[in-house]
Amino acid sequence: MTVTDAAPAPAPAKKPRWTYQWKELHDEVITSGLCTGCAGCVIACPHHVIGYTHEPGAYKPFHLEDDEYGPGDCVHGVKGCTSCTRACPRFRMWEPEADMHLFGRERHPDEMSGVYSDILLTRASDDFVYEVGQDGGLVSAILIWCMENDIIDGALTSGVESLPNGEPGWKAFPMVATNRDEVLRGAGSRYTYSANPIAFEEARDKGLDRLALVGMSCQTSVGPVMWHRKVGKVSKPIKLNIGLLCSKSFDDSLFDELFEVKYGLPKERISKMNIKGVFQIWTKDGGYHEINLKECHAWTREGCNLCPDFAAEHADISTGGIGDLTDWTLTIVRTELGRAVIDAMVRDGAIETRPGDDDPGATALMHRLSAKSRERWPHWADGAARLGLPERKTA
């Protein structure tokens, strides 16, 4: 047989057609406990039939045509619309799909905190940004620098509602920041939930098409999952993904039902909060209080109970305030874009950096908390999120 007579190579197998719609999303994610309330399905729906209640005890999507079709059915899904499942970062093979899109490979069993290239300690060089921001103020510094350098024209982030006296309160809500003042207005941690992707609609109305998303781990998986599954135009404006290390968030009722009732700390008196093994609360009169985290568990948001991602594994840059050096931000650089942003900010003097090895306990803690979060992922769901965990012995 000559070379020209050789049999042609077999054609690559066609990727199965994606047919999953609201019915599967409702049954497998929303009512099963896997739904984190990230709102990816809400912003991806081209027919605007998925609603969302951003209130304590809710934070879940629902179908707006329940009365006509029932909560688990969608006339558009029956006709072939699959946008909601394509956007869901907890549907089927979400973790390996996002990994493949970002890194060209799936994470290895020993990569409990996801794929990354470097770990640094960073903080904002601007004293005011550093003081207003949480820990080292890195996230605020990134957003401000990217806006000033025309890399993005807006950021999907969270703000806080104002109290009756006009001062900032603690109830978080999704917002679009387009300048330094708006970024700093939303700075700091609140530990309650804000479905930041919902602000995408506001950004679109403003004509913004180069966005950064700042979100908890579940939210930062939305973009890569949508990109991999080709959900459509909604994924394209998200240019930069900044993730927040997160083991859980609390229902807003924590303020009234625990802090105020038991400890006499109404939210009007609180000036700052942090979690460092305990719930730390600073008050406007200069007071400081610590509350055992175990007391707060009863207010854990339902969407966090099964979430396996502590380290925001699908962000370009993941950040958190863990470890001994509390005035620096633990910074996990994951993608080439994340590396380019950090390097450029260092050259411009916008941030200071130290090696992550200066606080080895922070990295070790991240890996431990990542493994602990992965243990929450149920065995009946897709097993990729449990990769690397020891299998439970059964009788």
C-alpha positions in Angstrom: 0.0 0.0 0.0 1.4 3.4 -1.0 1.1 6.5 1.1 -1.6 7.8 -1.1 -3.5 4.5 -0.6 -3.5 4.8 3.2 -6.9 4.9 4.8 -7.9 8.4 5.9 -7.8 9.2 9.6 -11.1 8.9 11.3 -13.0 12.2 11.8 -13.1 13.4 15.4 -16.2 12.5 17.2 -18.8 15.3 17.1 -19.5 17.0 20.4 -23.0 16.0 21.6 -25.6 18.7 21.0 -26.4 20.6 24.1 -30.1 20.1 24.8 -30.5 20.8 28.5 -32.9 23.5 29.5 -34.8 25.0 32.4 -36.4 21.7 33.4 -33.0 20.1 34.0 -31.7 23.2 35.7 -34.7 23.3 38.0 -34.5 19.6 38.9 -30.7 19.1 39.1 -29.6 22.4 40.6 -32.2 24.8 41.9 -34.3 22.4 43.9 -31.5 20.0 44.7 -29.4 22.3 47.0 -26.6 22.9 44.5 -27.8 26.4 43.5 -25.6 29.1 44.9 -27.8 32.0 43.8 -25.1 33.4 41.5 -27.7 34.6 39.0 -25.8 33.4 35.9 -29.0 31.9 34.5 -30.9 35.2 35.1 -28.5 37.4 33.1 -28.2 34.7 30.3 -31.9 34.2 29.7 -32.7 35.9 26.4 -36.4 35.8 27.0 -36.3 37.4 30.5 -38.5 34.7 32.1 -36.2 33.9 35.0 -36.7 36.1 38.1 -34.6 36.6 41.2 -35.4 37.8 44.7 -32.4 39.6 46.3 -33.8 39.4 49.8 -33.0 37.4 53.0 -34.1 33.8 52.9 -34.3 33.9 49.1 -31.3 34.6 46.7 -32.6 32.0 44.2 -33.8 32.1 40.6 -37.3 31.2 39.8 -39.5 31.0 36.6 -41.7 34.0 36.0 -44.3 31.9 34.1 -45.0 29.5 37.0 -48.8 30.1 36.9 -49.0 29.0 33.2 -46.4 26.3 32.9 -45.4 25.3 36.5 -42.1 26.0 38.3 -40.2 23.3 36.5 -41.2 24.0 32.9 -40.3 26.7 30.3 -42.0 27.1 26.9 -38.8 28.5 25.5 -36.9 25.5 26.8 -39.3 23.2 25.2 -38.7 25.0 21.9 -34.9 24.6 22.2 -33.6 27.5 24.4 -30.7 26.2 26.5 -29.1 29.5 27.7 -29.8 29.0 31.4 -28.0 25.6 31.7 -25.1 26.9 29.6 -24.6 29.7 32.1 -24.9 27.7 35.3 -21.6 27.1 37.2 -23.1 24.2 39.1 -24.7 22.3 36.2 -23.2 18.9 35.2 -19.5 19.1 34.3 -19.0 22.8 35.3 -15.6 22.5 36.9 -13.6 20.6 34.2 -15.3 22.7 31.5 -14.2 26.0 33.1 -10.7 24.5 33.8 -10.3 23.6 30.1 -11.4 27.0 28.9 -9.0 28.9 31.2 -6.0 26.6 31.5 -6.3 24.1 28.7 -6.4 21.2 31.2 -8.4 20.0 34.2 -7.0 20.4 37.7 -4.9 17.6 39.2 -6.0 15.7 42.3 -3.4 17.6 44.4 -4.6 21.0 43.3 -7.3 21.4 45.9 -7.3 25.2 45.5 -7.5 25.0 41.7 -4.9 25.8 39.0 -2.7 28.8 39.6 0.8 30.1 38.7 1.8 32.2 41.7 0.9 33.2 45.2 1.8 36.7 46.4 1.0 39.1 49.3 -0.1 42.4 47.9 -1.5 45.7 49.1 -2.5 49.1 47.6 0.2 51.7 47.4 -2.4 54.5 47.7 -2.9 55.1 51.4 -6.5 56.0 51.1 -7.4 53.0 49.0 -5.5 50.8 51.5 -7.3 52.3 54.5 -10.8 52.1 52.9 -10.4 48.6 51.4 -10.4 45.3 53.2 -7.0 43.9 54.3 -4.6 45.2 51.7 -7.2 47.0 49.5 -6.0 45.0 46.5 -9.4 44.6 44.8 -10.2 48.3 44.9 -6.7 49.1 43.6 -7.2 46.7 40.7 -10.5 48.2 39.6 -9.3 51.8 39.9 -6.1 51.1 38.0 -7.9 49.2 35.2 -10.4 52.0 34.8 -7.7 54.7 34.8 -5.8 52.7 32.2 -8.8 52.2 29.9 -8.8 48.4 30.3 -12.3 48.3 31.6 -15.2 50.8 31.6 -17.1 49.3 34.6 -17.1 46.7 37.3 -19.9 44.4 38.5 -19.5 44.6 42.2 -21.5 45.3 45.4 -22.6 48.4 47.2 -24.5 48.9 50.5 -27.8 50.5 51.0 -28.0 53.7 53.0 -29.4 53.9 56.6 -32.2 56.3 57.4 -29.6 58.8 58.6 -27.9 58.7 55.3 -24.8 56.8 56.5 -23.8 53.6 54.6 -25.5 50.5 56.0 -24.7 46.8 55.7 -27.3 45.4 53.3 -25.4 44.6 50.1 -26.8 44.9 46.6 -25.3 44.4 43.1 -24.1 47.6 41.5 -22.0 48.9 38.6 -18.9 51.0 39.5 -17.5 53.2 36.8 -15.1 55.5 38.7 -12.8 55.6 41.7 -15.5 57.0 44.0 -18.0 54.3 43.2 -15.4 51.6 43.6 -14.4 52.9 47.1 -18.1 53.3 48.0 -18.5 49.5 47.7 -15.1 48.6 49.3 -14.8 46.3 52.4 -16.3 43.0 53.3 -19.8 42.4 54.5 -20.1 38.5 54.6 -23.7 38.7 53.5 -24.6 37.8 49.9 -24.8 40.0 46.8 -25.5 38.4 43.4 -23.1 40.8 41.6 -23.7 39.4 38.1 -27.2 40.8 38.2 -25.7 44.2 37.8 -24.9 43.2 34.2 -28.3 44.5 33.1 -27.5 47.9 34.5 -24.1 47.9 32.8 -25.7 47.0 29.5 -28.2 49.8 29.8 -25.3 52.2 30.3 -23.5 50.9 27.2 -20.6 49.4 29.0 -18.9 46.5 27.2 -15.6 46.0 29.0 -16.4 44.8 32.5 -14.6 43.3 35.5 -16.6 41.0 37.7 -15.8 41.0 41.4 -17.5 38.0 43.1 -17.5 35.1 45.4 -16.2 31.8 44.1 -19.5 30.7 42.7 -19.9 33.9 40.7 -16.4 33.9 39.2 -17.1 30.5 37.6 -20.0 32.0 35.7 -17.9 33.7 33.0 -15.6 30.7 32.1 -18.6 28.3 32.1 -20.6 30.6 29.8 -17.5 31.1 27.5 -16.9 27.3 27.3 -20.6 26.5 26.6 -20.9 29.4 24.1 -23.9 30.9 25.8 -23.9 34.0 23.5 -23.3 37.7 23.7 -23.8 37.9 27.5 -20.4 36.4 28.3 -18.3 38.7 26.0 -18.3 41.9 28.0 -16.7 40.2 31.1 -13.0 40.9 30.5 -11.5 40.5 34.0 -12.6 38.1 36.7 -11.6 38.9 40.4 -12.5 36.2 42.9 -13.0 36.5 46.7 -12.0 33.5 48.9 -15.2 32.4 50.5 -16.2 29.5 52.7 -19.8 30.8 53.2 -21.9 33.9 53.4 -24.6 34.7 55.9 -28.2 35.7 55.6 -28.8 39.4 56.2 -31.0 38.5 59.2 -27.8 37.8 61.1 -27.5 41.5 61.9 -30.9 41.8 63.5 -31.4 38.3 65.0 -27.9 37.8 66.5 -25.7 40.9 66.6 -28.4 43.2 67.8 -30.7 40.9 69.9 -28.0 39.0 71.7 -25.0 41.4 71.7 -26.7 44.8 71.5 -24.9 45.7 68.3 -27.3 47.2 65.9 -26.0 47.6 62.4 -26.2 51.4 62.7 -23.3 51.2 65.2 -21.1 48.9 63.2 -18.2 50.5 61.3 -16.2 47.5 60.1 -16.2 43.7 60.1 -13.7 40.9 59.5 -13.4 37.1 60.0 -10.1 35.9 61.4 -11.1 32.7 63.2 -13.9 34.7 64.9 -16.3 37.3 63.7 -14.7 40.6 64.4 -16.8 43.7 64.8 -15.7 47.3 65.2 -18.2 50.0 66.2 -18.3 53.7 65.4 -17.5 54.6 69.0 -14.2 52.8 68.8 -15.4 49.6 70.4 -14.3 46.1 69.3 -16.2 42.8 69.7 -15.6 39.1 68.9 -18.3 36.6 68.2 -17.7 32.9 68.0 -18.3 31.7 64.4 -20.2 28.7 65.6 -22.9 31.0 66.8 -23.3 32.4 63.2 -23.7 29.0 61.6 -27.5 29.0 61.9 -27.6 32.0 59.6 -25.5 30.4 56.9 -27.1 31.0 53.5 -28.7 27.9 52.0 -26.8 28.3 48.7 -23.5 27.9 50.6 -24.1 24.6 52.2 -22.9 22.4 49.3 -20.5 24.8 47.6 -17.2 23.1 47.0 -15.1 26.2 45.9 -13.4 28.1 48.7 -10.5 29.5 46.6 -12.4 31.2 43.7 -10.6 28.7 41.4 -11.9 30.2 38.1 -11.0 33.8 38.6 -8.1 35.5 36.9 -6.9 36.7 40.3 -8.2 35.3 43.6 -7.9 37.3 46.8 -8.5 36.9 50.5 -7.6 38.2 53.9 -6.3 35.0 55.6 -3.1 34.4 57.4 -1.0 36.2 59.9 -0.1 39.3 57.9 -3.6 40.9 58.2 -2.6 44.2 56.4 -1.7 42.3 53.2 -4.0 40.5 50.7 -3.3 36.9 49.9 -3.3 37.0 46.1 -3.5 33.9 43.8 -2.5 34.6 40.2 -4.2 32.1 38.0 -4.3 33.2 34.4 -2.0 35.0 32.0 -4.3 38.0 32.1 -4.1 38.0 35.9 -0.3 37.9 35.7 -0.3 40.8 33.2 -2.5 43.0 35.4 -0.4 42.4 38.5 2.9 43.0 36.8 1.7 46.2 35.2 0.4 47.5 38.5 3.7 46.8 40.1 5.6 48.6 37.4 3.2 51.6 37.8 3.7 51.6 41.6 0.0 51.0 42.1 0.5 48.0 44.4 3.3 46.6 46.6 4.0 42.9 46.7 5.8 40.3 48.9 6.4 36.6 48.2 3.6 34.4 49.4 6.2 32.4 51.3 6.4 35.3 53.7 3.2 34.0 55.2 3.3 30.2 54.6 0.5 29.7 57.1 -1.9 31.6 54.8 -1.3 29.3 51.8 -1.5 26.2 54.0 -4.8 27.5 55.4 -6.2 28.2 51.9 -5.5 24.6 50.9 -7.1 23.2 54.1 -10.2 25.3 53.7 -10.4 24.4 50.0 -10.3 20.7 50.8 -12.9 21.2 53.5 -15.2 23.0 51.1 -14.9 20.2 48.5 -16.0 17.7 51.1 -19.4 19.4 51.0 -20.0 18.6 47.4 -22.5 15.6 47.3 -21.5 12.2 45.9 -24.6 12.1 43.7 -23.5 15.2 41.7 -20.7 15.3 39.1 -17.6 13.9 40.8 -15.0 16.3 39.4 -15.3 18.8 42.3 -14.4 15.9 44.7 -11.3 14.9 42.7 -8.4 14.5 45.2 -10.5 13.8 48.2 -10.1 10.4 49.9 -13.1 8.2 49.3 -15.4 7.6 52.2 -15.3 4.1 53.5 -18.6 2.3 53.5 -19.7 -0.7 55.4 
